[in-house]
Amino acid sequence: MEVDLFSLLPEPSVQPKIETKKDKNGLFDLVLSGLKETNRLENNADKLTQDLVSGKLENIHDLMIASEKAEIALNFTMAIRNQALRAYQEIMGMGR
Amino acid sequence: MLTGRLFRGIDASASGMSAEKLRMDIISENIANANTTRTPEGGPYKRRFPIFTPRSQEPLFNLPFIKPPITIEPGNGVRVLRIEEDKTPPKLKYEPGHPDADENGYVAYPNINLATEMINLITASRAYEANVTAARNAKQIMMKALEI
């Protein structure tokens, strides 16, 4: 009985596998999700402002805190974006 | 993802502000009704006060055989459990001509002491200010971290 010994071997990889899985924790993804969260907080503050002008708002501090949160989130996102941009420009400037 | 725990301090302060605001509202109600002798439920107005409880994410009832978590985490602020009525008896004043007087000529006035209410009002507004300060502090710390 003949056994094809080659069939038992693992297939040689013709070319190294390229990692195509998207890295969801990359710096730019972080900036994007930060932007999304900032947008959500801004929308929340907008909604509370509309509640205020239409008389539905019960507590003034809810609006103030929502807008503070939006401001802080925007500042955070801008900080992350600035860091990411600086890193990018640093890398692009390596060749020179 | 960004704001899950980031704003926990501010959220706690916000809940404290809401609770103290409600307390001030109730005290204002008490002061406004300090001389109310007739209510839909009958009898004079009864002093009201809120009962606060920590706002936690744990279930309110403990299931058997499940150990409560050992670690103590920073909570999620305060919430108003319910609003209770003061059970102390009403103040009786002798006013025979009053339409709400009983057969002996006494009128039942609410069990509200204005001095107590004013003190509670000041306490509540100071507590509100303390929450505002805590929230401002939390914000300043976050802004400070961005300067790194």
gemmi code that builds the backbone of each chain (N, CA, C; Angstrom):
import gemmi

chains = {
    "A": [
        ("MET", (0.852, -1.190, 0.000), (0.000, 0.000, 0.000), (0.888, 1.239, 0.000)),
        ("GLU", (0.605, 2.079, -0.944), (1.437, 3.269, -1.083), (0.799, 4.462, -0.388)),
        ("VAL", (1.607, 5.108, 0.309), (1.115, 6.335, 0.956), (1.882, 7.502, 0.383)),
        ("ASP", (1.130, 8.444, -0.033), (1.780, 9.654, -0.537), (2.277, 10.473, 0.650)),
        ("LEU", (3.562, 10.369, 0.827), (4.118, 11.023, 2.006), (3.975, 12.539, 1.936)),
        ("PHE", (3.977, 13.004, 0.710), (3.918, 14.475, 0.578), (2.571, 15.042, 1.017)),
        ("SER", (1.539, 14.152, 0.886), (0.217, 14.676, 1.275), (0.120, 14.852, 2.785)),
        ("LEU", (1.006, 14.162, 3.508), (0.939, 14.283, 4.960), (1.632, 15.549, 5.452)),
        ("LEU", (2.513, 16.054, 4.579), (3.232, 17.257, 5.002), (2.311, 18.472, 4.961)),
        ("PRO", (2.588, 19.384, 5.785), (1.804, 20.621, 5.684), (2.150, 21.372, 4.412)),
        ("GLU", (1.165, 21.985, 3.872), (1.361, 22.698, 2.610), (2.348, 23.832, 2.810)),
        ("PRO", (3.331, 23.891, 1.920), (4.252, 25.019, 2.071), (3.549, 26.321, 1.725)),
        ("SER", (3.790, 27.274, 2.524), (3.138, 28.555, 2.247), (3.890, 29.242, 1.120)),
        ("VAL", (3.150, 29.588, 0.095), (3.765, 30.187, -1.083), (4.295, 31.575, -0.742)),
        ("GLN", (3.472, 32.286, -0.029), (3.917, 33.621, 0.341), (3.487, 33.900, 1.773)),
        ("PRO", (4.226, 34.687, 2.455), (3.829, 34.972, 3.836), (2.481, 35.676, 3.892)),
        ("LYS", (1.735, 35.222, 4.847), (0.386, 35.783, 4.973), (0.479, 37.251, 5.375)),
        ("ILE", (-0.303, 38.048, 4.697), (-0.331, 39.465, 5.049), (-1.449, 39.674, 6.064)),
        ("GLU", (-1.094, 40.282, 7.124), (-2.095, 40.517, 8.181), (-3.069, 41.582, 7.681)),
        ("THR", (-4.298, 41.121, 7.418), (-5.294, 42.071, 6.910), (-6.321, 42.450, 7.957)),
        ("LYS", (-6.230, 41.782, 9.130), (-7.224, 42.092, 10.160), (-7.074, 43.555, 10.582)),
        ("LYS", (-8.209, 44.198, 10.613), (-8.152, 45.612, 10.949), (-7.898, 45.792, 12.438)),
        ("ASP", (-6.952, 46.595, 12.720), (-6.647, 46.873, 14.116), (-7.592, 47.954, 14.607)),
        ("LYS", (-8.473, 47.529, 15.503), (-9.498, 48.470, 15.948), (-8.992, 49.402, 17.031)),
        ("ASN", (-7.803, 49.139, 17.535), (-7.310, 49.970, 18.614), (-6.198, 50.896, 18.146)),
        ("GLY", (-6.095, 51.060, 16.853), (-5.084, 51.958, 16.350), (-5.366, 53.391, 16.750)),
        ("LEU", (-4.369, 54.187, 16.593), (-4.480, 55.571, 17.047), (-5.585, 56.310, 16.298)),
        ("PHE", (-5.669, 56.044, 14.976), (-6.641, 56.796, 14.200), (-8.061, 56.324, 14.464)),
        ("ASP", (-8.201, 54.988, 14.749), (-9.519, 54.504, 15.155), (-9.938, 55.131, 16.470)),
        ("LEU", (-8.949, 55.318, 17.326), (-9.236, 55.944, 18.618), (-9.761, 57.367, 18.402)),
        ("VAL", (-9.115, 58.074, 17.477), (-9.569, 59.433, 17.188), (-10.988, 59.400, 16.659)),
        ("LEU", (-11.259, 58.413, 15.784), (-12.596, 58.338, 15.184), (-13.654, 58.056, 16.245)),
        ("SER", (-13.381, 57.059, 17.116), (-14.393, 56.744, 18.127), (-14.521, 57.885, 19.129)),
        ("GLY", (-13.413, 58.569, 19.378), (-13.497, 59.754, 20.227), (-14.391, 60.807, 19.610)),
        ("LEU", (-14.279, 60.965, 18.303), (-15.136, 61.934, 17.601), (-16.591, 61.537, 17.720)),
        ("LYS", (-16.859, 60.223, 17.577), (-18.247, 59.763, 17.683), (-18.820, 60.080, 19.054)),
        ("GLU", (-18.020, 59.772, 20.082), (-18.492, 60.014, 21.453), (-18.695, 61.510, 21.684)),
        ("THR", (-17.758, 62.306, 21.166), (-17.916, 63.753, 21.298), (-19.203, 64.221, 20.635)),
        ("ASN", (-19.467, 63.661, 19.455), (-20.679, 64.032, 18.739), (-21.916, 63.691, 19.552)),
        ("ARG", (-21.877, 62.506, 20.183), (-23.027, 62.090, 20.982), (-23.256, 63.071, 22.136)),
        ("LEU", (-22.155, 63.454, 22.789), (-22.300, 64.370, 23.922), (-22.779, 65.742, 23.468)),
        ("GLU", (-22.274, 66.177, 22.300), (-22.734, 67.471, 21.773), (-24.231, 67.412, 21.473)),
        ("ASN", (-24.667, 66.291, 20.878), (-26.090, 66.158, 20.573), (-26.925, 66.177, 21.840)),
        ("ASN", (-26.389, 65.531, 22.887), (-27.102, 65.514, 24.160), (-27.254, 66.932, 24.706)),
        ("ALA", (-26.158, 67.699, 24.635), (-26.222, 69.085, 25.111), (-27.206, 69.894, 24.277)),
        ("ASP", (-27.222, 69.642, 22.957), (-28.174, 70.345, 22.088), (-29.607, 70.038, 22.481)),
        ("LYS", (-29.846, 68.754, 22.768), (-31.203, 68.342, 23.119), (-31.645, 69.049, 24.404)),
        ("LEU", (-30.722, 69.114, 25.377), (-31.074, 69.760, 26.638), (-31.296, 71.255, 26.436)),
        ("THR", (-30.519, 71.857, 25.511), (-30.750, 73.283, 25.217), (-32.147, 73.485, 24.650)),
        ("GLN", (-32.552, 72.583, 23.761), (-33.909, 72.689, 23.222), (-34.947, 72.508, 24.314)),
        ("ASP", (-34.667, 71.584, 25.244), (-35.581, 71.414, 26.374), (-35.678, 72.704, 27.178)),
        ("LEU", (-34.537, 73.382, 27.323), (-34.539, 74.627, 28.101), (-35.419, 75.680, 27.433)),
        ("VAL", (-35.237, 75.862, 26.120), (-35.993, 76.935, 25.471), (-37.456, 76.568, 25.314)),
        ("SER", (-37.779, 75.275, 25.329), (-39.191, 74.900, 25.225), (-39.811, 74.677, 26.604)),
        ("GLY", (-39.033, 74.955, 27.663), (-39.612, 74.897, 28.996), (-39.737, 73.510, 29.581)),
        ("LYS", (-39.095, 72.527, 28.959), (-39.221, 71.161, 29.470), (-38.114, 70.798, 30.451)),
        ("LEU", (-37.104, 71.675, 30.520), (-35.945, 71.341, 31.359), (-36.301, 71.534, 32.828)),
        ("GLU", (-35.960, 70.515, 33.635), (-36.293, 70.602, 35.055), (-35.157, 71.234, 35.852)),
        ("ASN", (-33.918, 70.851, 35.515), (-32.771, 71.339, 36.266), (-31.797, 72.023, 35.313)),
        ("ILE", (-31.408, 73.244, 35.701), (-30.472, 73.983, 34.860), (-29.119, 73.273, 34.828)),
        ("HIS", (-28.743, 72.679, 35.982), (-27.400, 72.111, 36.037), (-27.254, 70.925, 35.089)),
        ("ASP", (-28.378, 70.266, 34.743), (-28.278, 69.168, 33.769), (-27.710, 69.680, 32.446)),
        ("LEU", (-28.228, 70.832, 32.021), (-27.737, 71.426, 30.769), (-26.283, 71.842, 30.901)),
        ("MET", (-25.966, 72.485, 32.025), (-24.586, 72.947, 32.195), (-23.623, 71.776, 32.183)),
        ("ILE", (-24.005, 70.696, 32.871), (-23.092, 69.555, 32.961), (-22.979, 68.870, 31.606)),
        ("ALA", (-24.087, 68.799, 30.876), (-24.015, 68.178, 29.549), (-23.087, 68.969, 28.636)),
        ("SER", (-23.188, 70.323, 28.712), (-22.311, 71.100, 27.823), (-20.858, 71.044, 28.294)),
        ("GLU", (-20.659, 70.958, 29.626), (-19.285, 70.802, 30.112), (-18.685, 69.488, 29.630)),
        ("LYS", (-19.520, 68.420, 29.710), (-19.047, 67.120, 29.249), (-18.677, 67.175, 27.780)),
        ("ALA", (-19.523, 67.844, 26.988), (-19.238, 67.944, 25.563), (-17.936, 68.691, 25.329)),
        ("GLU", (-17.732, 69.752, 26.126), (-16.511, 70.538, 25.959), (-15.280, 69.708, 26.321)),
        ("ILE", (-15.385, 68.977, 27.437), (-14.241, 68.162, 27.865), (-13.949, 67.090, 26.824)),
        ("ALA", (-15.013, 66.452, 26.324), (-14.814, 65.392, 25.326), (-14.172, 65.968, 24.066)),
        ("LEU", (-14.601, 67.171, 23.694), (-14.003, 67.796, 22.506), (-12.525, 68.075, 22.734)),
        ("ASN", (-12.212, 68.577, 23.920), (-10.805, 68.843, 24.226), (-9.971, 67.571, 24.191)),
        ("PHE", (-10.549, 66.495, 24.759), (-9.831, 65.217, 24.757), (-9.586, 64.751, 23.334)),
        ("THR", (-10.641, 64.807, 22.533), (-10.505, 64.338, 21.153), (-9.477, 65.163, 20.398)),
        ("MET", (-9.494, 66.470, 20.629), (-8.517, 67.324, 19.955), (-7.099, 66.971, 20.397)),
        ("ALA", (-6.953, 66.641, 21.688), (-5.616, 66.272, 22.186), (-5.135, 64.998, 21.504)),
        ("ILE", (-6.041, 64.023, 21.410), (-5.649, 62.758, 20.764), (-5.321, 63.004, 19.298)),
        ("ARG", (-6.136, 63.804, 18.644), (-5.908, 64.096, 17.227), (-4.571, 64.789, 17.023)),
        ("ASN", (-4.283, 65.730, 17.896), (-3.012, 66.437, 17.751), (-1.835, 65.493, 17.915)),
        ("GLN", (-1.962, 64.584, 18.913), (-0.875, 63.622, 19.109), (-0.713, 62.743, 17.881)),
        ("ALA", (-1.858, 62.272, 17.343), (-1.795, 61.380, 16.181), (-1.171, 62.101, 14.987)),
        ("LEU", (-1.593, 63.337, 14.779), (-1.052, 64.099, 13.647), (0.435, 64.337, 13.806)),
        ("ARG", (0.842, 64.610, 15.050), (2.245, 64.881, 15.280), (3.082, 63.629, 15.005)),
        ("ALA", (2.536, 62.478, 15.460), (3.242, 61.226, 15.198), (3.348, 60.977, 13.700)),
        ("TYR", (2.271, 61.225, 12.972), (2.263, 61.027, 11.524), (3.302, 61.914, 10.856)),
        ("GLN", (3.308, 63.176, 11.238), (4.264, 64.095, 10.608), (5.700, 63.738, 10.968)),
        ("GLU", (5.865, 63.232, 12.179), (7.201, 62.792, 12.597), (7.693, 61.665, 11.700)),
        ("ILE", (6.751, 60.703, 11.446), (7.136, 59.558, 10.623), (7.397, 60.012, 9.191)),
        ("MET", (6.562, 60.899, 8.661), (6.738, 61.358, 7.292), (8.023, 62.155, 7.131)),
        ("GLY", (8.459, 62.772, 8.215), (9.671, 63.559, 8.125), (10.942, 62.748, 8.281)),
        ("MET", (10.800, 61.420, 8.484), (11.975, 60.590, 8.694), (12.878, 60.529, 7.471)),
        ("GLY", (12.276, 60.540, 6.280), (13.043, 60.352, 5.056), (13.954, 61.529, 4.737)),
        ("ARG", (13.644, 62.639, 5.290), (14.412, 63.810, 4.902), (15.727, 63.915, 5.646)),
    ],
    "B": [
        ("MET", (-17.335, 54.648, 24.642), (-16.145, 54.050, 25.210), (-15.355, 55.090, 25.996)),
        ("LEU", (-15.445, 56.315, 25.521), (-14.590, 57.344, 26.117), (-15.121, 57.770, 27.472)),
        ("THR", (-16.430, 57.787, 27.599), (-16.993, 58.457, 28.764), (-17.605, 57.496, 29.759)),
        ("GLY", (-17.272, 56.197, 29.650), (-17.879, 55.255, 30.576), (-17.586, 55.608, 32.023)),
        ("ARG", (-16.312, 55.746, 32.333), (-15.954, 56.052, 33.712), (-15.302, 57.413, 33.838)),
        ("LEU", (-15.155, 58.060, 32.719), (-14.439, 59.336, 32.739), (-15.201, 60.374, 33.539)),
        ("PHE", (-16.513, 60.389, 33.367), (-17.326, 61.432, 33.979), (-18.014, 60.955, 35.245)),
        ("ARG", (-17.427, 59.931, 35.887), (-18.125, 59.386, 37.048), (-18.247, 60.419, 38.166)),
        ("GLY", (-17.159, 61.161, 38.382), (-17.227, 62.170, 39.435), (-18.244, 63.243, 39.122)),
        ("ILE", (-18.241, 63.689, 37.863), (-19.194, 64.730, 37.481), (-20.619, 64.206, 37.565)),
        ("ASP", (-20.802, 62.925, 37.181), (-22.142, 62.355, 37.260), (-22.625, 62.295, 38.705)),
        ("ALA", (-21.708, 61.909, 39.599), (-22.093, 61.850, 41.017), (-22.470, 63.240, 41.514)),
        ("SER", (-21.679, 64.244, 41.139), (-22.007, 65.605, 41.570), (-23.339, 66.051, 40.988)),
        ("ALA", (-23.599, 65.661, 39.739), (-24.862, 66.053, 39.116), (-26.039, 65.431, 39.843)),
        ("SER", (-25.878, 64.170, 40.251), (-26.984, 63.553, 40.976), (-27.186, 64.231, 42.325)),
        ("GLY", (-26.055, 64.633, 42.952), (-26.175, 65.357, 44.212), (-26.894, 66.674, 44.029)),
        ("MET", (-26.580, 67.368, 42.917), (-27.275, 68.634, 42.649), (-28.766, 68.414, 42.458)),
        ("SER", (-29.115, 67.386, 41.694), (-30.536, 67.116, 41.468), (-31.237, 66.806, 42.780)),
        ("ALA", (-30.557, 66.020, 43.640), (-31.184, 65.642, 44.905), (-31.374, 66.872, 45.799)),
        ("GLU", (-30.335, 67.711, 45.866), (-30.460, 68.891, 46.726), (-31.488, 69.872, 46.174)),
        ("LYS", (-31.555, 69.923, 44.847), (-32.577, 70.787, 44.233), (-33.970, 70.313, 44.625)),
        ("LEU", (-34.184, 68.997, 44.579), (-35.483, 68.466, 44.978), (-35.755, 68.769, 46.442)),
        ("ARG", (-34.707, 68.669, 47.268), (-34.886, 68.954, 48.689), (-35.300, 70.407, 48.891)),
        ("MET", (-34.634, 71.311, 48.131), (-35.017, 72.721, 48.243), (-36.448, 72.935, 47.785)),
        ("ASP", (-36.850, 72.224, 46.719), (-38.230, 72.352, 46.250), (-39.213, 71.930, 47.339)),
        ("ILE", (-38.878, 70.817, 48.013), (-39.794, 70.313, 49.046), (-39.848, 71.276, 50.217)),
        ("ILE", (-38.689, 71.861, 50.588), (-38.683, 72.815, 51.706), (-39.501, 74.049, 51.337)),
        ("SER", (-39.366, 74.491, 50.079), (-40.179, 75.624, 49.644), (-41.656, 75.294, 49.744)),
        ("GLU", (-41.993, 74.074, 49.367), (-43.377, 73.626, 49.483), (-43.830, 73.658, 50.943)),
        ("ASN", (-42.953, 73.206, 51.840), (-43.288, 73.213, 53.266), (-43.526, 74.634, 53.758)),
        ("ILE", (-42.636, 75.556, 53.349), (-42.778, 76.940, 53.809), (-44.045, 77.548, 53.239)),
        ("ALA", (-44.331, 77.241, 51.975), (-45.521, 77.805, 51.347), (-46.780, 77.315, 52.033)),
        ("ASN", (-46.753, 76.064, 52.499), (-47.937, 75.474, 53.116), (-47.866, 75.499, 54.630)),
        ("ALA", (-47.108, 76.451, 55.191), (-46.922, 76.461, 56.644), (-48.224, 76.749, 57.375)),
        ("ASN", (-49.201, 77.343, 56.707), (-50.464, 77.670, 57.374), (-51.655, 77.015, 56.694)),
        ("THR", (-51.413, 75.949, 55.946), (-52.499, 75.284, 55.228), (-53.248, 74.365, 56.187)),
        ("THR", (-54.495, 74.626, 56.375), (-55.271, 73.814, 57.318), (-56.187, 72.820, 56.628)),
        ("ARG", (-56.259, 72.898, 55.315), (-57.196, 72.003, 54.623), (-56.503, 71.388, 53.412)),
        ("THR", (-56.508, 70.067, 53.333), (-55.898, 69.375, 52.203), (-56.929, 68.412, 51.613)),
        ("PRO", (-56.723, 67.973, 50.388), (-57.663, 66.993, 49.800), (-57.769, 65.715, 50.626)),
        ("GLU", (-56.677, 65.335, 51.321), (-56.747, 64.107, 52.135), (-57.442, 64.379, 53.467)),
        ("GLY", (-57.766, 65.623, 53.767), (-58.343, 65.967, 55.053), (-57.274, 66.307, 56.056)),
        ("GLY", (-57.597, 67.205, 56.975), (-56.632, 67.600, 57.985), (-55.654, 68.617, 57.440)),
        ("PRO", (-54.726, 69.070, 58.293), (-53.767, 70.084, 57.840), (-52.688, 69.455, 56.963)),
        ("TYR", (-51.947, 70.341, 56.316), (-50.784, 69.897, 55.533), (-49.760, 69.271, 56.459)),
        ("LYS", (-49.108, 68.218, 55.984), (-48.061, 67.584, 56.800), (-46.706, 67.864, 56.173)),
        ("ARG", (-45.750, 68.139, 57.041), (-44.401, 68.441, 56.568), (-43.848, 67.265, 55.774)),
        ("ARG", (-43.184, 67.553, 54.657), (-42.596, 66.498, 53.831), (-41.085, 66.612, 53.846)),
        ("PHE", (-40.446, 65.474, 53.674), (-38.988, 65.505, 53.531), (-38.558, 64.334, 52.656)),
        ("PRO", (-37.481, 64.521, 51.895), (-37.006, 63.442, 51.019), (-36.071, 62.499, 51.773)),
        ("ILE", (-35.997, 61.287, 51.283), (-35.051, 60.307, 51.826), (-34.078, 59.955, 50.712)),
        ("PHE", (-32.795, 60.190, 50.988), (-31.757, 59.940, 49.986), (-31.140, 58.568, 50.198)),
        ("THR", (-30.677, 57.990, 49.102), (-29.994, 56.710, 49.179), (-28.915, 56.691, 48.110)),
        ("PRO", (-27.813, 55.991, 48.328), (-26.781, 55.940, 47.289), (-27.297, 55.255, 46.040)),
        ("ARG", (-26.902, 55.795, 44.903), (-27.327, 55.204, 43.636), (-26.245, 54.227, 43.202)),
        ("SER", (-26.536, 52.961, 43.336), (-25.540, 51.955, 42.982), (-26.113, 51.073, 41.887)),
        ("GLN", (-25.202, 50.343, 41.247), (-25.635, 49.462, 40.177), (-25.943, 48.060, 40.677)),
        ("GLU", (-25.750, 47.850, 41.982), (-26.087, 46.539, 42.517), (-27.599, 46.372, 42.532)),
        ("PRO", (-28.060, 45.124, 42.434), (-29.497, 44.910, 42.546), (-29.972, 45.239, 43.954)),
        ("LEU", (-31.199, 45.690, 44.036), (-31.699, 46.116, 45.335), (-31.938, 44.941, 46.263)),
        ("PHE", (-32.249, 43.763, 45.709), (-32.458, 42.594, 46.562), (-31.277, 41.654, 46.367)),
        ("ASN", (-30.911, 40.974, 47.417), (-29.783, 40.056, 47.335), (-30.300, 38.660, 47.059)),
        ("LEU", (-29.851, 38.075, 45.954), (-30.230, 36.705, 45.659), (-29.483, 35.771, 46.609)),
        ("PRO", (-30.115, 34.681, 47.032), (-29.384, 33.739, 47.864), (-28.286, 33.050, 47.070)),
        ("PHE", (-27.270, 32.594, 47.756), (-26.140, 31.826, 47.212), (-25.241, 32.653, 46.310)),
        ("ILE", (-25.538, 33.897, 46.114), (-24.620, 34.724, 45.321), (-23.919, 35.663, 46.280)),
        ("LYS", (-22.610, 35.527, 46.309), (-21.850, 36.350, 47.236), (-21.877, 37.796, 46.773)),
        ("PRO", (-22.063, 38.692, 47.685), (-21.958, 40.095, 47.286), (-20.512, 40.404, 46.923)),
        ("PRO", (-20.288, 41.302, 45.994), (-18.915, 41.629, 45.618), (-18.151, 42.219, 46.791)),
        ("ILE", (-16.896, 41.828, 46.880), (-16.096, 42.253, 48.025), (-15.571, 43.670, 47.795)),
        ("THR", (-15.195, 43.934, 46.551), (-14.570, 45.219, 46.292), (-15.592, 46.337, 46.402)),
        ("ILE", (-15.143, 47.425, 46.928), (-15.982, 48.612, 47.015), (-15.542, 49.558, 45.917)),
        ("GLU", (-16.469, 49.889, 45.060), (-16.143, 50.804, 43.967), (-16.725, 52.169, 44.273)),
        ("PRO", (-16.167, 53.205, 43.658), (-16.848, 54.491, 43.765), (-18.231, 54.383, 43.156)),
        ("GLY", (-19.192, 54.927, 43.849), (-20.581, 54.729, 43.446), (-20.985, 55.617, 42.299)),
        ("ASN", (-22.255, 55.758, 42.136), (-22.797, 56.541, 41.029), (-23.626, 57.707, 41.529)),
        ("GLY", (-23.322, 58.179, 42.730), (-24.036, 59.342, 43.216), (-25.209, 58.975, 44.103)),
        ("VAL", (-26.133, 59.902, 44.198), (-27.243, 59.777, 45.133), (-28.545, 59.801, 44.358)),
        ("ARG", (-29.569, 59.208, 44.944), (-30.889, 59.354, 44.342), (-31.899, 59.467, 45.466)),
        ("VAL", (-33.064, 59.977, 45.121), (-34.108, 60.154, 46.123), (-34.917, 58.879, 46.174)),
        ("LEU", (-34.900, 58.245, 47.340), (-35.638, 56.987, 47.486), (-37.135, 57.263, 47.467)),
        ("ARG", (-37.590, 58.127, 48.336), (-39.000, 58.534, 48.333), (-39.157, 59.793, 49.157)),
        ("ILE", (-40.339, 60.339, 49.121), (-40.659, 61.531, 49.901), (-41.617, 61.099, 50.994)),
        ("GLU", (-41.235, 61.395, 52.235), (-42.023, 60.941, 53.381), (-42.754, 62.118, 54.001)),
        ("GLU", (-43.779, 61.786, 54.789), (-44.507, 62.813, 55.534), (-44.123, 62.732, 56.994)),
        ("ASP", (-43.990, 63.897, 57.598), (-43.665, 63.955, 59.016), (-44.877, 63.493, 59.821)),
        ("LYS", (-44.620, 62.561, 60.766), (-45.733, 61.965, 61.503), (-46.030, 62.690, 62.824)),
        ("THR", (-45.273, 63.754, 63.112), (-45.547, 64.444, 64.371), (-46.930, 65.094, 64.318)),
        ("PRO", (-47.594, 65.199, 65.496), (-48.970, 65.715, 65.495), (-49.007, 67.183, 65.098)),
        ("PRO", (-50.133, 67.636, 64.560), (-50.242, 69.049, 64.144), (-50.297, 69.972, 65.361)),
        ("LYS", (-49.969, 71.243, 65.084), (-50.030, 72.244, 66.142), (-51.475, 72.706, 66.284)),
        ("LEU", (-51.982, 72.734, 67.493), (-53.367, 73.156, 67.733), (-53.386, 74.604, 68.205)),
        ("LYS", (-54.248, 75.389, 67.546), (-54.401, 76.789, 67.958), (-55.882, 77.021, 68.244)),
        ("TYR", (-56.118, 77.806, 69.252), (-57.503, 78.080, 69.654), (-58.048, 79.202, 68.789)),
        ("GLU", (-58.866, 78.860, 67.792), (-59.502, 79.848, 66.905), (-60.935, 79.398, 66.661)),
        ("PRO", (-61.834, 79.750, 67.574), (-63.202, 79.204, 67.461), (-63.921, 79.632, 66.187)),
        ("GLY", (-63.563, 80.783, 65.651), (-64.284, 81.259, 64.475), (-63.827, 80.625, 63.172)),
        ("HIS", (-62.768, 79.883, 63.217), (-62.185, 79.319, 61.990), (-63.070, 78.197, 61.442)),
        ("PRO", (-63.311, 78.171, 60.143), (-64.178, 77.100, 59.606), (-63.612, 75.700, 59.799)),
        ("ASP", (-62.281, 75.565, 59.977), (-61.701, 74.239, 60.167), (-61.534, 73.888, 61.645)),
        ("ALA", (-62.137, 74.669, 62.556), (-61.975, 74.389, 63.981), (-62.792, 73.165, 64.371)),
        ("ASP", (-62.279, 72.401, 65.362), (-63.029, 71.242, 65.837), (-64.062, 71.705, 66.861)),
        ("GLU", (-64.740, 70.758, 67.545), (-65.862, 71.137, 68.409), (-65.389, 71.928, 69.621)),
        ("ASN", (-64.093, 71.793, 69.984), (-63.572, 72.571, 71.114), (-63.028, 73.921, 70.670)),
        ("GLY", (-63.063, 74.232, 69.387), (-62.584, 75.517, 68.910), (-61.118, 75.527, 68.529)),
        ("TYR", (-60.472, 74.341, 68.428), (-59.050, 74.294, 68.088), (-58.884, 73.994, 66.600)),
        ("VAL", (-57.962, 74.705, 65.991), (-57.649, 74.483, 64.577), (-56.298, 73.774, 64.492)),
        ("ALA", (-56.248, 72.726, 63.699), (-54.985, 71.983, 63.526), (-54.169, 72.658, 62.426)),
        ("TYR", (-53.005, 73.174, 62.820), (-52.089, 73.796, 61.858), (-50.970, 72.814, 61.518)),
        ("PRO", (-50.343, 72.976, 60.383), (-49.277, 72.023, 59.992), (-48.151, 71.963, 61.006)),
        ("ASN", (-47.494, 70.797, 61.063), (-46.401, 70.585, 62.011), (-45.104, 71.133, 61.435)),
        ("ILE", (-45.143, 72.390, 61.036), (-43.974, 72.987, 60.385), (-43.426, 74.079, 61.268)),
        ("ASN", (-42.126, 73.972, 61.546), (-41.412, 75.014, 62.267), (-40.613, 75.805, 61.233)),
        ("LEU", (-40.966, 77.072, 61.078), (-40.334, 77.858, 60.018), (-38.832, 77.980, 60.206)),
        ("ALA", (-38.392, 78.082, 61.463), (-36.941, 78.198, 61.700), (-36.236, 76.942, 61.210)),
        ("THR", (-36.799, 75.781, 61.524), (-36.197, 74.527, 61.058), (-36.144, 74.484, 59.542)),
        ("GLU", (-37.229, 74.908, 58.916), (-37.261, 74.861, 57.459), (-36.210, 75.782, 56.859)),
        ("MET", (-36.047, 76.969, 57.456), (-35.050, 77.901, 56.923), (-33.648, 77.326, 57.068)),
        ("ILE", (-33.398, 76.691, 58.211), (-32.065, 76.096, 58.413), (-31.841, 74.988, 57.386)),
        ("ASN", (-32.871, 74.166, 57.194), (-32.732, 73.094, 56.205), (-32.519, 73.650, 54.801)),
        ("LEU", (-33.188, 74.772, 54.527), (-33.031, 75.388, 53.203), (-31.596, 75.847, 52.991)),
        ("ILE", (-31.036, 76.484, 54.030), (-29.645, 76.947, 53.903), (-28.714, 75.746, 53.738)),
        ("THR", (-28.971, 74.693, 54.535), (-28.134, 73.488, 54.413), (-28.203, 72.926, 53.005)),
        ("ALA", (-29.417, 72.873, 52.453), (-29.574, 72.297, 51.117), (-28.855, 73.133, 50.071)),
        ("SER", (-28.957, 74.465, 50.191), (-28.318, 75.283, 49.161), (-26.797, 75.232, 49.294)),
        ("ARG", (-26.292, 75.122, 50.546), (-24.846, 74.962, 50.699), (-24.396, 73.614, 50.135)),
        ("ALA", (-25.200, 72.579, 50.349), (-24.846, 71.261, 49.816), (-24.833, 71.292, 48.290)),
        ("TYR", (-25.780, 72.024, 47.712), (-25.798, 72.186, 46.256), (-24.513, 72.853, 45.787)),
        ("GLU", (-24.134, 73.928, 46.493), (-22.898, 74.625, 46.110), (-21.688, 73.713, 46.236)),
        ("ALA", (-21.699, 72.859, 47.273), (-20.576, 71.929, 47.428), (-20.498, 70.982, 46.232)),
        ("ASN", (-21.658, 70.552, 45.747), (-21.660, 69.668, 44.577), (-21.148, 70.397, 43.339)),
        ("VAL", (-21.537, 71.671, 43.216), (-21.041, 72.456, 42.077), (-19.520, 72.559, 42.137)),
        ("THR", (-19.001, 72.804, 43.361), (-17.546, 72.903, 43.510), (-16.868, 71.597, 43.141)),
        ("ALA", (-17.456, 70.486, 43.580), (-16.855, 69.187, 43.268), (-16.849, 68.946, 41.768)),
        ("ALA", (-17.942, 69.304, 41.097), (-18.013, 69.111, 39.644), (-16.968, 69.987, 38.945)),
        ("ARG", (-16.842, 71.241, 39.424), (-15.870, 72.139, 38.801), (-14.457, 71.603, 38.985)),
        ("ASN", (-14.200, 71.069, 40.184), (-12.894, 70.490, 40.459), (-12.595, 69.337, 39.511)),
        ("ALA", (-13.580, 68.450, 39.334), (-13.375, 67.296, 38.447), (-13.049, 67.774, 37.038)),
        ("LYS", (-13.734, 68.829, 36.609), (-13.484, 69.347, 35.260), (-12.081, 69.949, 35.177)),
        ("GLN", (-11.699, 70.705, 36.204), (-10.373, 71.332, 36.168), (-9.275, 70.281, 36.144)),
        ("ILE", (-9.502, 69.180, 36.867), (-8.478, 68.124, 36.885), (-8.335, 67.519, 35.502)),
        ("MET", (-9.491, 67.297, 34.837), (-9.409, 66.707, 33.495), (-8.709, 67.650, 32.518)),
        ("MET", (-9.005, 68.955, 32.655), (-8.346, 69.918, 31.775), (-6.841, 69.974, 32.073)),
        ("LYS", (-6.512, 69.790, 33.363), (-5.108, 69.829, 33.747), (-4.364, 68.640, 33.108)),
        ("ALA", (-5.050, 67.503, 33.051), (-4.395, 66.317, 32.491), (-4.063, 66.517, 31.024)),
        ("LEU", (-4.826, 67.380, 30.361), (-4.566, 67.604, 28.937), (-3.311, 68.439, 28.716)),
        ("GLU", (-2.813, 69.044, 29.766), (-1.614, 69.867, 29.589), (-0.338, 69.041, 29.584)),
        ("ILE", (-0.468, 67.738, 29.865), (0.732, 66.890, 29.902), (1.389, 66.885, 28.524)),
    ],
}
model = gemmi.Model(1)
for chain_id, residues in chains.items():
    chain = gemmi.Chain(chain_id)
    for i, (resn, *xyz) in enumerate(residues, 1):
        res = gemmi.Residue()
        res.name, res.seqid = resn, gemmi.SeqId(i, " ")
        for name, pos in zip(("N", "CA", "C"), xyz):
            atom = gemmi.Atom()
            atom.name, atom.element = name, gemmi.Element(name[0])
            atom.pos, atom.b_iso = gemmi.Position(*pos), 0.0
            res.add_atom(atom)
        chain.add_residue(res)
    model.add_chain(chain)
structure = gemmi.Structure()
structure.add_model(model)
structure.setup_entities()
